[in-house]
Amino acid sequence: MSDHKPRNTRVAELLQEKGDSLEVPREVQHWAYFPTAESRAKFVSLLGIRFESIESYECPAPSSNMQAVTFVHVGLPDEESMTQITDMLNRFALDCGGEYDGWETQVLT
């Protein structure tokens, strides 16, 4: 079972509690953090054309993973769809020495 599956389930449940059917594709924003600019760049290269609006920045608060990246895809925010994506992103981040931190999206009613 995916480490992100419980989080994906909870976000989908929260969206549904607000009246979202989860049946309309929308922008989903993701975050990942890396120890170096080089590891972040490697991760971004793995994202390829699957994601858009990729932005890199340095976190203002000191931490071991100060090199951040945010990126967006358009899709359904249901558990099954998101678990496939988050499993891939988690694997990519770990392969690059970083950490995938999760996602968010807007409620559509």
Secondary structure per residue as TSV (DSSP state, phi and psi in degrees):
chain	resnum	aa	ss	phi	psi
A	1	M	-	360.0	140.8
A	2	S	-	-65.8	143.3
A	3	D	S	-65.1	-28.0
A	4	H	S	-89.6	-11.4
A	5	K	H	-57.8	-46.4
A	6	P	H	-60.4	-37.8
A	7	R	H	-67.5	-41.4
A	8	N	H	-63.3	-41.1
A	9	T	H	-61.3	-45.2
A	10	R	H	-65.2	-42.6
A	11	V	H	-64.0	-43.6
A	12	A	H	-61.1	-41.0
A	13	E	H	-63.7	-42.4
A	14	L	H	-62.8	-41.1
A	15	L	H	-61.5	-44.7
A	16	Q	H	-65.2	-37.6
A	17	E	H	-61.3	-26.4
A	18	K	T	-89.5	4.1
A	19	G	T	97.8	10.7
A	20	D	-	-84.6	130.9
A	21	S	-	-81.9	-12.8
A	22	L	S	65.5	15.7
A	23	E	-	-102.4	-0.8
A	24	V	S	-111.6	121.9
A	25	P	-	-61.8	146.0
A	26	R	E	-156.6	171.3
A	27	E	E	-68.4	136.3
A	28	V	E	-124.5	124.2
A	29	Q	E	-100.3	139.0
A	30	H	E	-122.3	159.8
A	31	W	E	-133.0	146.3
A	32	A	E	-148.1	152.3
A	33	Y	E	-131.8	145.0
A	34	F	E	-139.5	154.4
A	35	P	S	-76.0	-24.3
A	36	T	S	-138.3	158.6
A	37	A	H	-62.8	-32.9
A	38	E	H	-67.0	-43.3
A	39	S	H	-67.2	-35.5
A	40	R	H	-64.4	-43.7
A	41	A	H	-62.4	-38.1
A	42	K	H	-62.6	-43.0
A	43	F	H	-61.7	-46.6
A	44	V	H	-59.0	-39.2
A	45	S	H	-65.8	-32.5
A	46	L	H	-70.3	-27.9
A	47	L	H	-63.8	-32.4
A	48	G	T	54.8	-137.6
A	49	I	T	-94.2	6.3
A	50	R	S	-67.7	-25.2
A	51	F	-	-127.2	155.7
A	52	E	E	-125.2	175.6
A	53	S	E	50.3	48.4
A	54	I	E	-81.1	122.4
A	55	E	E	-127.7	131.3
A	56	S	E	-108.5	145.6
A	57	Y	E	-160.0	167.6
A	58	E	E	-101.9	131.9
A	59	C	-	-65.8	139.1
A	60	P	S	-72.7	-30.2
A	61	A	S	-89.7	136.1
A	62	P	-	-61.2	132.4
A	63	S	-	-159.4	171.8
A	64	S	S	-74.5	-21.1
A	65	N	-	-119.7	75.4
A	66	M	-	-86.9	-16.6
A	67	Q	E	-89.9	110.9
A	68	A	E	-109.6	158.7
A	69	V	E	-144.0	136.1
A	70	T	E	-117.5	148.7
A	71	F	E	-157.2	160.1
A	72	V	E	-128.6	145.0
A	73	H	E	-133.7	162.6
A	74	V	E	-109.5	125.1
A	75	G	E	-175.6	-172.6
A	76	L	-	-86.4	139.3
A	77	P	-	-92.7	26.2
A	78	D	S	-77.9	161.3
A	79	E	H	-56.3	-47.6
A	80	E	H	-62.8	-48.7
A	81	S	H	-61.4	-46.0
A	82	M	H	-70.7	-34.5
A	83	T	H	-65.0	-38.9
A	84	Q	H	-59.8	-43.8
A	85	I	H	-70.9	-47.2
A	86	T	H	-68.4	-32.2
A	87	D	H	-61.2	-44.4
A	88	M	H	-63.3	-46.8
A	89	L	H	-64.7	-38.8
A	90	N	H	-62.7	-43.7
A	91	R	H	-63.4	-45.8
A	92	F	H	-59.1	-46.5
A	93	A	H	-63.1	-45.6
A	94	L	H	-62.2	-40.6
A	95	D	H	-61.5	-24.5
A	96	C	T	-100.5	6.5
A	97	G	T	80.6	17.0
A	98	G	-	-118.1	-160.3
A	99	E	E	-140.8	127.0
A	100	Y	E	-82.1	131.0
A	101	D	E	-107.7	-10.3
A	102	G	E	125.3	-167.6
A	103	W	E	-147.7	165.3
A	104	E	E	-150.9	161.1
A	105	T	E	-155.2	171.6
A	106	Q	-	-86.5	155.4
A	107	V	-	-82.9	129.8
A	108	L	-	-115.9	125.3
A	109	T	-	-120.1	360.0
